Each structure stands twice: as structure tokens, then as C-alpha cells.
């Protein structure tokens, strides 16, 4: 009898290359940017000083840190529609890393962002472990270029 991971593998494999859809919009506020700056000790004026950013930055407003945008992947991708049957028996999922990350367009303060995804690859690592690679795009409401495109690798352990 096939394990939960082996059954999920077949379902993931059938979805490779298929768009997953878009998640919900999320607004990035100055308070969130400031909190991230405090946590990471990255207090560059383009992030935390609205007056200086208005005078000196090419965007005229503060922008979110690229790593703040990237760190929102878990939250943003959580609202992308998924076939939940692929996760039957999952004990845990862990970030395994990224193959590629590009910060294409800055996220201006108070902008709304959302994620969309495409399953790029799936591997059955052992009878109870799957590894997926998803290309996740974070778009900015009203912008033609996305904020970030990342090939995100996740390991799933099934029971």
C-alpha cells in the first residue's frame, strides 16, 4: 500500500506547471516596516524616514525591505487556493531554501501585495518525505512589475 507521501506525490506531480491562483491582498504599513527595521537592525532612511525618503529616494516615499517582502511568503501563500488532499497525513513542513530570488520592484509604504504560485517541481525523497519547488510571485496592486519572484523549496514529512 502506498504511503501518504507517495499518494501525495502523484497528486503534486499532476499539478506541476499549473497556476495555483492568487492569494488575498495584504497592505504593508509604515509600522510593519519600522518593526522589521528594528528587528533586523536595518534602519536605512529609505525604509524608516518618510521625510528623508520624500527628498532623496527615487520613489518619494519609504519602501519595505526586500527581506520583509520575502518573509511575507508564508503568510501570503497561505491564502492561495490549494488541493488540500495533497497534504493529508502531513506531520510537518519546513523551509528548505530557495533556488532563485529576485527583488524586481520595491514595495512602497501602504501598498497592497499578494502572492500567486506555480508548482515547478516535486520529488519523492523517501517513502515519507516530499520536496516541492514553487515559483511564487508577489505582485503589487496597481504595478505592472512584481515585487519579488522566488523559487521556494519546501520539505513535507508525512506520517
C-alpha positions in Angstrom: 0.0 0.0 0.0 1.3 3.5 -0.9 2.3 5.8 1.9 0.7 9.2 2.4 3.7 10.9 0.8 3.6 8.5 -2.2 -0.1 9.2 -2.7 0.5 13.0 -2.4 3.5 12.8 -4.8 1.1 11.6 -7.6 -1.3 14.5 -6.9 1.6 17.1 -6.8 3.1 15.6 -10.0 -0.2 16.1 -11.8 -0.2 19.8 -10.8 3.4 20.7 -12.0 3.2 23.7 -14.2 -0.3 24.6 -13.3 -1.1 28.1 -11.9 -2.4 27.9 -8.4 -4.2 31.2 -8.5 -3.8 34.3 -6.4 -4.0 34.8 -2.7 -5.5 37.7 -0.7 -4.2 41.2 -0.7 -2.1 42.4 2.3 -1.3 46.0 3.0 2.3 46.9 4.0 2.3 49.7 6.6 5.0 52.0 7.9 4.5 50.4 11.4 5.3 47.0 9.9 8.3 48.4 8.0 9.6 50.1 11.2 9.1 46.9 13.3 11.1 44.9 10.7 13.8 47.6 10.7 14.0 47.4 14.5 14.2 43.6 14.4 16.8 43.3 11.7 18.8 46.5 12.6 18.4 47.8 9.1 17.3 51.4 9.7 18.3 52.8 6.3 16.4 56.0 5.7 14.6 54.6 2.6 12.7 52.3 5.0 12.2 54.3 8.1 12.4 58.1 7.5 9.4 59.4 5.4 10.7 62.9 5.2 14.2 62.0 4.0 12.8 59.4 1.6 10.5 62.1 0.1 13.5 64.3 -0.5 16.2 61.7 -1.5 14.8 58.5 -2.7 13.7 57.9 -6.3 10.3 56.6 -5.1 9.5 59.7 -3.0 8.2 57.5 -0.1 9.6 54.8 2.2 9.8 51.3 0.8 9.6 47.9 2.5 12.8 45.9 2.9 13.2 43.3 0.2 13.6 40.7 3.0 10.4 41.9 4.7 8.6 41.2 1.4 10.3 37.8 1.2 9.5 37.0 4.8 5.8 37.5 4.0 5.8 34.5 1.6 4.4 32.1 4.3 1.5 34.4 5.1 0.8 35.5 1.5 0.9 32.0 0.1 -1.3 30.7 2.8 -4.3 32.2 1.1 -3.5 30.8 -2.4 -6.1 28.1 -3.2 -4.6 24.6 -2.8 -5.7 21.0 -3.2 -5.8 20.1 0.5 -5.9 16.4 -0.3 -2.2 16.6 -1.2 -1.5 17.5 2.5 -3.3 14.5 4.0 -1.0 13.0 6.6 1.5 15.9 6.7 3.3 15.9 10.1 5.4 19.0 9.3 6.6 21.2 6.6 9.9 23.1 6.7 11.5 25.7 4.5 14.4 24.0 2.7 15.6 27.2 0.9 15.4 28.9 -2.4 16.8 28.2 -5.9 16.4 31.8 -7.0 15.1 35.1 -5.5 14.7 38.3 -7.4 13.5 41.6 -6.0 12.2 43.3 -9.1 10.2 46.3 -7.9 10.1 47.9 -4.4 7.0 47.8 -2.2 6.1 51.3 -1.3 4.6 52.1 2.0 0.9 51.4 2.2 1.0 49.3 -1.0 -1.1 46.1 -1.2 0.7 42.9 -2.2 -0.4 39.3 -2.9 1.1 36.1 -4.0 0.5 33.7 -6.8 2.2 30.4 -7.3 3.1 27.7 -9.8 4.3 24.3 -8.7 7.6 24.0 -10.5 8.8 20.5 -9.3 8.1 17.7 -6.9 10.5 15.0 -5.7 9.8 11.9 -3.5 12.8 12.0 -1.3 11.9 8.8 0.6 8.6 7.0 1.3 7.6 9.7 3.9 9.2 12.8 2.5 8.3 15.1 -0.4 10.2 18.2 -1.6 8.3 20.8 -3.7 9.6 23.8 -5.6 7.1 26.5 -6.2 7.7 29.7 -8.2 5.9 32.3 -6.1 5.4 35.8 -7.4 4.5 38.7 -5.1 2.6 41.3 -7.1 1.9 44.9 -6.1 -1.6 46.3 -6.6 -1.5 48.8 -9.5 2.0 48.0 -10.6 3.0 46.2 -13.8 6.2 44.6 -12.4 6.1 42.2 -9.4 7.9 42.9 -6.1 9.5 39.5 -5.9 9.8 36.2 -7.8 11.2 33.3 -5.8 11.7 29.6 -6.4 10.8 28.3 -2.9 11.7 24.8 -1.8 9.7 23.1 1.0 10.1 19.7 2.5 7.0 17.9 3.7 7.2 15.0 6.2 4.2 12.7 6.2 3.1 10.2 8.9 
